[in-house]
Amino acid sequence: MTHPIGYFTNCEQGQNLVKRFGDHDLNDLCQIDQTALVVTLGGFMMAQLAGVTVSLEEAAEACIPTAYDYTTDEVQEAIGILDGLNPDDAVSIIQFLVQ
């Protein structure tokens, strides 16, 4: 990742995510977990756009099929850190993760 999270968002959850998993690159969060976060945040955004209120944990359960869940325990920690994220910041976190 080339830009720090602050380039995309200054939300508290995003700042806490990089404090825990690595400044600028989330190096302490493996690529599978980073991808799972993108999928989770995408599902969260889809629900929001459809007018359905879900938590990030609910979005993760709905969007990551058990057969393809190769994530580590750290993804649950990351989802917990991002709890309470608003939809605009969810988009910004996705941008940060896929840059």
Secondary structure as GFF3:
##gff-version 3
##sequence-region A 1 99
A	DSSP	three_ten_helix	5	7	.	.	.	ID=ss1
A	DSSP	alpha_helix	12	21	.	.	.	ID=ss2
A	DSSP	alpha_helix	31	49	.	.	.	ID=ss3
A	DSSP	alpha_helix	56	63	.	.	.	ID=ss4
A	DSSP	three_ten_helix	66	68	.	.	.	ID=ss5
A	DSSP	alpha_helix	73	81	.	.	.	ID=ss6
A	DSSP	alpha_helix	87	98	.	.	.	ID=ss7
###
